Amino acid sequence: MIAIFFGMIMTIAHYVSEYLSVSLRHERLKLLSFSAGVSIAYIFLELLPASFDAVPHLHRMLFFVMLGGFCLF
């Protein structure tokens, strides 16, 4: 639940950051990168393991293959 709350905060911050002046462009890019990192971390650390627990016949190695594929992409 906390991860969803922080994700919503980052989403709002992303939309608000577009209206900031051009002099804050570097900070806007940092905030955008941070919010993308939080979203990806939430997917790989919370949602995918929960889906593996829901379907017991999936092998745990599939999780690492998907993470490695994402990193290489």
C-alpha positions in Angstrom: 0.0 0.0 0.0 2.9 2.4 0.8 4.4 1.7 -2.6 1.2 2.7 -4.4 1.1 5.9 -2.3 4.7 6.8 -3.2 4.0 6.0 -6.8 1.1 8.4 -6.8 3.2 11.1 -5.3 5.9 10.6 -8.0 3.2 10.7 -10.7 1.8 14.0 -9.4 5.4 15.4 -9.1 6.0 14.4 -12.7 3.0 16.3 -14.0 3.7 19.4 -11.8 7.4 19.4 -12.8 6.4 20.1 -16.5 5.1 23.5 -15.4 8.3 24.6 -13.7 10.6 27.1 -15.4 13.2 26.0 -17.9 16.0 26.7 -15.4 14.8 23.7 -13.4 15.1 21.3 -16.4 18.0 19.3 -14.8 16.0 18.7 -11.6 13.0 17.7 -13.6 15.0 15.0 -15.4 16.3 13.7 -12.1 12.8 13.5 -10.7 11.5 11.8 -13.8 14.3 9.2 -13.6 13.7 8.7 -9.9 9.9 8.1 -10.4 10.6 5.7 -13.3 13.1 3.8 -11.0 10.5 3.6 -8.2 7.9 2.2 -10.6 10.2 -0.4 -12.0 11.4 -1.4 -8.6 7.7 -1.8 -7.5 7.0 -4.1 -10.4 10.0 -6.3 -9.9 10.0 -6.4 -6.1 6.3 -6.5 -5.3 4.0 -7.4 -8.2 6.0 -10.1 -10.0 6.8 -12.1 -6.8 3.1 -11.9 -5.8 2.1 -13.3 -9.2 4.6 -16.1 -8.7 3.1 -16.9 -5.4 -0.4 -17.0 -7.0 0.8 -19.5 -9.6 2.9 -22.1 -7.8 4.1 -24.1 -10.8 6.1 -21.2 -12.3 9.8 -21.6 -11.6 11.6 -18.9 -9.7 14.3 -18.7 -12.3 11.8 -17.1 -14.7 11.8 -14.1 -12.5 15.6 -13.7 -12.9 15.3 -14.2 -16.7 12.7 -11.5 -16.9 14.8 -9.1 -14.8 17.9 -9.8 -16.8 16.0 -9.3 -20.1 14.7 -5.9 -18.8 18.2 -4.8 -17.8 19.6 -5.8 -21.2 16.8 -4.1 -23.1 
